Amino acid sequence: MTKMGRDRAGRGSAWRRATLLGSAFGSALALPAAPALADDLREALVGAYNTNPTLQAARANQRATDAGVAAAKAPGLPSLAGTATYTEFVKNSPVSFTAPARVLVGEVNAGLPVYSGGSVRNSVHAAETRVLAGQASLRGTESGVFSQTVAAYMDVIRDQAIVGLNRSNVQVLEVNLKATSDRFEIGDVTRTDVAQSNSRLALARGQLRQAEANLVTSRETYIQVVGKVPADLEAPPPLPGLPATPDDAVQIALANNPDLQAAQEQSKAAGFDTKAAGASRLPKLSLFATGDYYNYVNSLKFAENNQVVSVQPYTTAQAGVRATIPLFQGGLPAAQIRQAQAREGAALEQEIGVERQVIATVRAAYSSWKAANDVITMNQTAVDAAALSLEGVRAENTVGNRTILDILNAEQELLNAQVQLVTARRNAYVAGFNLLSAIGKAQAKDLGLDGGVLYDPEVNYDRVRNNIWDWAHDPAPVAQSTRTVDTPAQDATIPAQTAP
């Protein structure tokens, strides 16, 4: 088996094999035995994996890339062609006494390339390498769709919590306004206190309306990515296998990031293109054979009696060796080689550019993940302190040491801290998953999405790579992703609010 074959076989088996990391994530995301009303993150990922149009389109494009290998092999294979010609001689020369009136000619041509200067061999290598690049790009698309799914999932959870917090805040401020109005009636507070309470309630209602709009947007985005309406989403499981340091993360990414692997394979393919372009200046050698059949259809006559003697069909055959030696092509080969070399240089630069991008993305994702986790700790402290402060301000207000405005400010501080905590939890989880994606550990085989057969691009490649039958074809394409036109327009209804 060639090195390319071993690489492909290894990648194919790795695609089908659930890793220890995948098992851990899959176990964490395992569905309960009994039917549940809520959706979990695993269900969302499986839904996106099976129905997302971006991922389905990437798989179709990869199948198109697979066909390039058979197309590259075709010029090096035998060819066979036949022609048939029927001719009526409407007016013959008056001095040609044996000229036929009609003729039927059949011809069969067979050819076999023997040497093409390496163009076929290098074109096949380039096509095979682009298949590997396409498979890596497909894995990158898969990771990207999963990152979108996780972000959409967490956005719905965050915005549901924020809507719940704002609704609770509006209810509290409504009670505050009623109580303040009652106290104003008995002269315990001033009209200013009532106005301040009324102002805060109006602002809170505005914030609630905006939070509800954000929730609708998040739910519609979830439908777009996953293909179904989000039910009562469960809290996500912990993320496994996150690197300990940014340097560890970079090393893992350099070995596993699919976008970098795709760029590396593309630069190799460009090198084969340069070698294939150089073959246009070299001689070519081929074998050929031709067979002809002539039939004058009872129209061939002798001159002496002008009578039809016989049909007189006959056949001929030729075989030989043909050598083509380019002598001058107007500079075309040199121009094609320069083009291929320039494209190879561009591919090499793009590989370095992708490597830089991967390194920067991994380091930034690691920093965002660590920072978000630190922010969670600080925001939790802020929430606890704000809750204690509100309790104290309310108690002090009963003895006249605090004003209504102090209570309103304390309530707003608590709401802000709670919203920031919910947002920080969302940011930390999304940043952690983006880090997994950047280091190449957020693909279906890594996440243990073994609820069904995983899509294996090697299956289609093995099916078409050696297909030389001209009349072979696949069924007419049918969309695999699901449409969302029948899903209802989303609203801001949320389940019973729980403490964030």
C-alpha atoms as one frame of an Amber mdcrd trajectory, in Angstrom:
protein
   0.000   0.000   0.000   1.352   3.438  -0.898   1.934   6.116   1.686  -1.097
   8.001   0.374  -3.166   4.848   0.696  -1.975   4.284   4.257  -2.754   7.897
   5.150  -6.212   7.598   3.656  -6.899   4.272   5.331  -5.742   5.682   8.652
  -7.918   8.738   8.330 -10.881   6.679   7.224 -10.624   4.361  10.216 -10.100
   7.336  12.527 -13.287   8.887  11.149 -15.238   5.795  12.072 -13.622   5.288
  15.448 -14.939   7.018  18.569 -12.046   8.295  20.650 -11.789   8.322  24.426
 -12.550  12.026  24.323 -15.617  11.347  22.209 -16.775   8.648  24.602 -16.522
  11.040  27.512 -18.471  13.756  25.727 -20.978  11.255  24.351 -21.574   9.837
  27.826 -22.031  13.314  29.205 -24.545  14.075  26.473 -26.283  10.680  26.560
 -30.036  10.757  26.170 -32.147   9.439  29.052 -33.798   6.051  28.612 -37.308
   7.478  28.961 -38.670  10.114  26.574 -38.020  13.636  27.812 -39.828  16.864
  27.059 -36.611  18.878  27.097 -33.878  18.973  24.476 -30.250  18.472  25.398
 -27.112  19.613  23.630 -26.464  16.203  22.113 -29.851  16.261  20.380 -29.076
  19.700  18.980 -25.680  18.560  17.654 -27.154  15.421  16.091 -29.907  17.498
  14.479 -27.389  19.897  12.963 -25.164  17.007  11.849 -27.997  15.354   9.950
 -29.999  18.297   8.607 -27.854  21.458   8.442 -27.711  22.694   4.810 -24.207
  24.143   5.124 -22.841  20.768   6.168 -24.882  18.880   3.580 -23.617  21.217
   0.832 -20.018  20.675   1.971 -20.509  16.909   1.702 -21.903  17.285  -1.822
 -18.947  19.454  -2.816 -16.598  16.811  -1.458 -18.294  14.191  -3.614 -17.620
  16.453  -6.594 -13.959  16.597  -5.577 -13.882  12.793  -5.367 -14.909  12.592
  -9.027 -11.809  14.562  -9.981  -9.622  11.498  -9.390 -11.419   9.409 -12.006
 -11.341  12.381 -14.387  -7.569  12.734 -13.910  -7.030   9.015 -14.596  -9.072
   9.013 -17.821  -6.380  10.470 -20.153  -4.061   7.588 -19.247  -6.578   4.837
 -20.007  -7.410   3.149 -23.349  -9.944   4.883 -25.557 -12.354   3.446 -28.076
 -14.491   5.385 -30.557 -16.603   4.491 -33.546 -17.990   6.496 -36.451 -20.483
   5.674 -39.195 -20.947   7.697 -42.382 -23.482   7.245 -45.179 -22.871   9.254
 -48.364 -25.050   9.727 -51.459 -23.104  10.835 -54.553 -25.739  13.103 -56.056
 -23.657  13.934 -59.159 -20.577  12.002 -60.199 -17.869  12.932 -62.654 -18.888
  12.068 -66.258 -15.505  10.453 -66.887 -15.661   8.246 -63.785 -17.447   5.144
 -65.129 -17.023   3.083 -61.966 -18.019   5.738 -59.467 -20.524   4.398 -56.912
 -23.812   6.109 -56.228 -23.602   5.689 -52.452 -21.283   4.338 -49.783 -21.596
   3.326 -46.115 -18.389   3.597 -44.092 -17.854   2.370 -40.544 -14.693   3.068
 -38.561 -13.429   1.978 -35.157 -10.450   3.701 -33.519  -8.634   2.408 -30.456
  -5.823   4.152 -28.627  -3.562   3.427 -25.685  -1.343   6.129 -24.153   2.094
   4.741 -23.320   3.990   7.813 -22.169   2.673  11.318 -21.546   5.636  13.007
 -19.912   4.222  12.458 -16.414   1.180  14.678 -16.910  -1.346  11.939 -16.110
   0.572  10.610 -13.137   1.015  14.038 -11.571  -2.555  15.065 -12.340  -3.800
  11.947 -10.536  -1.560  12.711  -7.552  -2.900  16.280  -7.485  -6.505  15.055
  -7.614  -5.918  12.509  -4.839  -4.258  15.158  -2.695  -7.183  17.507  -3.230
  -9.483  14.753  -2.026  -7.521  14.698   1.240  -7.677  18.493   1.385 -11.416
  18.389   0.773 -11.942  15.827   3.509 -10.034  18.071   5.916 -12.126  21.061
   4.839 -15.258  18.988   5.398 -14.126  18.272   8.937 -13.543  21.995   9.391
 -17.059  22.768   8.159 -18.400  20.159  10.545 -16.606  21.785  13.473 -17.854
  25.199  12.397 -21.464  24.025  12.259 -21.102  22.449  15.701 -19.687  25.726
  17.050 -22.693  27.570  15.617 -24.988  24.993  17.183 -23.422  25.349  20.626
 -23.545  29.143  20.384 -27.210  29.073  19.312 -28.049  26.598  22.080 -26.347
  28.684  24.757 -27.840  31.919  23.393 -31.347  30.524  23.894 -30.526  29.432
  27.446 -28.949  32.826  28.225 -31.763  34.877  26.749 -34.440  32.768  28.457
 -32.727  33.413  31.772 -32.407  37.141  31.057 -36.092  37.372  30.127 -36.977
  35.586  33.355 -34.802  37.940  35.396 -36.298  41.013  33.750 -39.844  39.752
  34.242 -39.149  39.168  37.912 -37.659  42.649  38.120 -40.756  44.183  36.528
 -42.977  42.342  38.998 -40.875  43.586  41.926 -40.959  47.168  40.643 -44.715
  46.958  40.150 -45.052  45.962  43.809 -42.639  48.736  44.758 -44.671  51.318
  42.845 -47.905  50.149  44.461 -46.359  50.236  47.908 -44.791  53.655  47.299
 -48.106  55.029  46.036 -49.872  53.728  49.120 -47.251  55.307  51.376 -47.605
  58.592  49.463 -51.355  58.565  50.140 -50.675  58.517  53.862 -47.855  61.072
  53.585 -45.041  58.649  54.407 -43.101  59.435  51.191 -43.027  62.245  48.679
 -44.263  62.550  45.102 -40.594  62.331  44.049 -40.394  58.805  45.431 -43.465
  57.828  43.422 -42.005  59.366  40.254 -38.699  57.549  40.757 -40.496  54.222
  41.204 -42.633  54.872  38.147 -39.556  55.777  36.074 -37.681  52.629  37.060
 -40.712  50.498  36.246 -40.986  52.024  32.769 -37.289  51.427  32.139 -37.583
  47.859  33.382 -40.495  47.191  31.040 -38.417  48.536  28.153 -35.515  46.271
  29.118 -37.893  43.324  29.319 -39.237  44.059  25.838 -35.729  44.167  24.412
 -34.798  40.947  26.218 -37.887  39.260  24.751 -36.889  40.410  21.253 -33.386
  39.023  21.804 -34.863  35.695  22.879 -36.982  35.496  19.725 -33.875  36.200
  17.634 -31.903  33.496  19.425 -34.672  30.957  18.959 -34.961  31.717  15.253
 -31.191  31.361  14.895 -31.411  28.006  16.665 -34.062  26.877  14.161 -31.840
  28.044  11.292 -28.830  26.062  12.520 -30.458  22.963  14.054 -33.594  22.732
  11.921 -36.161  22.448  14.726 -37.826  24.586  17.352 -35.932  24.642  20.669
 -37.847  22.978  23.457 -36.995  23.449  27.120 -33.206  23.263  26.716 -31.280
  21.497  29.429 -28.059  22.820  30.895 -25.060  21.611  28.870 -22.560  19.084
  30.228 -18.984  20.008  31.107 -16.588  20.186  28.189 -13.938  17.456  28.233
 -10.335  17.472  27.121  -9.588  21.180  27.261  -5.829  21.894  27.171  -4.006
  22.989  30.291  -1.937  25.781  28.747  -2.055  27.873  25.563   1.161  26.228
  24.372  -0.440  22.798  24.737  -3.446  24.065  22.816  -1.270  25.345  19.960
   0.620  22.054  19.681  -2.617  20.084  19.518  -4.014  22.479  16.931  -0.941
  22.272  14.697  -1.412  18.499  14.561  -5.203  18.342  14.312  -6.754  21.574
  13.040  -8.666  20.588   9.868  -8.290  23.966   8.146  -4.518  23.768   8.516
  -4.501  20.196   7.255  -6.534  21.269   4.230  -4.088  24.101   3.460  -1.147
  21.720   3.730  -2.730  19.271   1.300  -3.635  22.071  -1.104  -0.006  23.212
  -1.265   1.068  19.634  -2.033  -1.524  19.416  -4.795  -0.236  22.664  -6.290
   3.230  21.112  -6.449   1.852  18.204  -8.477   0.124  20.710 -10.772   3.490
  22.315 -11.496   4.981  18.947 -12.448   1.987  18.144 -14.657   2.345  21.483
 -16.458   5.982  20.683 -17.260   4.917  17.574 -19.176   3.539  19.697 -22.026
   7.121  20.160 -23.319   7.946  16.445 -23.376   7.287  13.830 -26.079   4.214
  11.634 -25.943   3.945   8.057 -27.101   0.788   6.053 -27.813  -0.428   2.936
 -29.578  -3.295   3.069 -32.034  -5.424   0.708 -34.098  -8.057   1.530 -36.720
 -10.536  -0.703 -38.495 -12.679   0.415 -41.477 -15.669  -1.137 -43.195 -16.893
   0.015 -46.662 -20.154  -0.952 -48.309 -21.224   0.526 -51.687 -24.815  -0.659
 -51.236 -25.208  -2.257 -54.709 -24.027   0.902 -56.441 -20.518  -0.016 -57.619
 -20.562  -0.772 -61.385 -18.119  -2.037 -64.056 -17.427   0.355 -66.852 -17.792
  -2.112 -69.721 -21.432  -3.033 -69.227 -22.628  -0.550 -66.666 -24.187  -3.378
 -64.654 -24.108  -3.994 -60.923 -21.758  -6.850 -60.233 -21.866  -7.158 -56.435
 -22.179  -5.195 -53.228 -18.406  -5.356 -52.917 -17.998  -4.614 -49.214 -14.513
  -4.724 -47.827 -12.615  -3.945 -44.630  -9.256  -2.469 -43.786  -7.239  -2.329
 -40.575  -4.196  -0.431 -39.432  -2.137  -0.494 -36.237   0.931   1.413 -35.190
   2.841   3.545 -32.757   2.487   7.313 -32.703   5.076   9.632 -31.214   4.342
  13.312 -30.742   7.341  15.545 -30.182   6.559  19.202 -29.413   8.961  21.515
 -31.242   7.398  24.962 -30.895   4.129  25.940 -29.206   4.407  29.693 -29.107
   5.583  29.794 -25.491   2.397  28.141 -24.169   4.172  25.471 -22.066   6.433
  28.010 -20.407   3.457  30.253 -19.600   1.519  27.336 -18.137   4.497  26.317
 -16.001   4.929  29.862 -14.722   1.240  29.980 -13.851   1.444  26.678 -11.983
   4.569  27.798 -10.114   2.905  31.051  -9.107  -0.159  29.162  -7.850   2.104
  26.786  -5.936   3.816  29.755  -4.340   0.446  31.230  -3.423  -0.628  27.920
  -1.874   2.546  27.791   0.218   1.942  31.338   1.458  -1.693  30.528   2.208
  -0.578  27.533   4.238   1.559  29.795   6.406  -1.316  32.281   6.608  -3.688
  29.584   7.837  -1.096  28.411  10.338  -0.787  31.949  11.691  -4.548  32.254
  11.886  -4.871  28.942  13.714  -2.233  29.928  16.261  -3.865  33.306  16.878
  -7.349  31.783  17.082  -6.267  29.096  19.534  -4.475  31.519  21.819  -7.362
  33.987  21.718  -9.925  31.224  22.357  -7.885  29.933  25.285  -7.638  33.434
  26.757 -11.373  34.036  26.269 -12.221  30.723  27.903 -10.004  31.366  30.945
 -11.215  34.951  31.271 -14.865  33.927  31.024 -14.397  31.386  33.806 -12.752
  34.040  35.979 -15.613  36.424  35.198 -18.099  33.771  36.341 -16.420  33.638
  39.744 -16.376  37.404  40.099 -19.953  37.814  38.914 -21.148  35.154  41.324
 -19.518  37.152  44.108 -21.212  40.286  42.775 -24.617  38.579  42.727 -24.249
  37.342  46.304 -23.101  40.759  47.483 -25.852  42.600  45.587 -28.518  40.317
  47.030 -27.198  40.903  50.552 -27.004  44.654  49.890 -30.614  44.769  48.672
 -31.791  42.941  51.743 -29.946  45.383  53.958 -31.175  48.490  52.116 -34.778
  47.320  52.425 -34.333  46.712  56.144 -32.721  50.112  56.658 -35.518  51.778
  54.691 -38.059  50.513  57.197 -36.314  52.528  59.920 -35.820  55.590  57.759
 -32.102  55.259  57.060 -32.534  54.548  53.328 -34.658  56.148  50.655 -36.824
  54.581  47.955 -34.123  55.533  45.437 -31.597  53.497  47.407 -33.865  50.444
  47.126 -34.339  50.999  43.380 -30.591  51.304  42.868 -29.913  48.138  44.859
 -32.511  46.218  42.869 -30.962  47.418  39.593 -27.476  46.435  40.752 -28.706
  42.947  41.591 -30.391  42.595  38.195 -27.257  43.775  36.383 -25.078  41.320
  38.307 -27.463  38.440  37.577 -27.567  39.250  33.861 -23.779  39.491  33.737
 -23.472  36.135  35.489 -25.806  34.429  33.010 -23.921  36.029  30.126 -20.543
  34.993  31.547 -21.673  31.378  31.847 -22.760  31.406  28.215 -19.510  33.040
  27.115 -17.369  30.568  29.033 -19.065  27.532  27.507 -19.026  28.904  23.969
 -15.374  29.955  24.326 -14.478  26.493  25.608 -16.189  24.798  22.682 -14.571
  27.226  20.236 -11.240  26.232  21.746 -12.054  22.570  21.137 -12.960  23.467
  17.553  -9.734  25.401  17.030  -7.557  22.517  18.220  -9.419  20.079  15.959
 -11.342  18.231  18.676 -14.911  19.281  17.883 -15.859  16.854  15.119 -18.533
  14.176  15.210 -16.031  11.414  15.949 -14.663  13.460  18.874 -18.067  14.278
  20.341 -19.333  10.702  20.271 -22.401  11.451  18.149 -23.004   7.766  17.616
 -26.802   7.901  17.576 -26.567   6.712  13.950 -24.061   5.986  11.228 -21.603
   8.860  10.853 -21.013  10.260   7.404 -17.771   8.823   6.030 -16.446  10.590
   2.899 -14.179   7.616   2.202 -17.222   5.551   1.223 -18.036   7.731  -1.767
 -14.366   8.124  -2.690 -13.816   4.375  -2.770 -16.964   4.011  -4.860 -15.978
   6.436  -7.623 -12.176   6.556  -7.679 -11.793   3.692 -10.189 -15.111   3.967
 -12.010 -14.285   3.956 -15.739 -17.755   3.209 -17.131 -18.889   6.181 -19.241
 -22.581   5.530 -18.615 -22.397   5.248 -14.842 -24.362   7.917 -13.010 -25.788
   8.650  -9.595 -29.465   9.246  -8.812 -30.766  12.772  -9.277 -29.769  14.881
  -6.255 -32.366  15.438  -3.565 -31.971  17.947  -0.732 -30.966  16.206   2.498
 -31.389  19.147   4.861 -34.757  19.964   6.354 -36.751  23.099   5.574 -37.995
  25.329   8.368 -40.844  27.049   6.558 -43.372  25.046   8.575 -41.931  25.967
  11.979 -44.028  28.486  13.911 -42.823  32.033  14.457 -41.125  32.182  17.834
 -42.184  34.237  20.826 -40.701  34.998  24.222 -42.586  32.355  26.192 -40.269
  30.681  28.661 -40.632  27.767  31.070 -40.841  28.271  34.803 -37.918  30.501
  35.776 -35.249  28.965  37.958 -32.490  30.718  39.787 -29.552  31.490  37.479
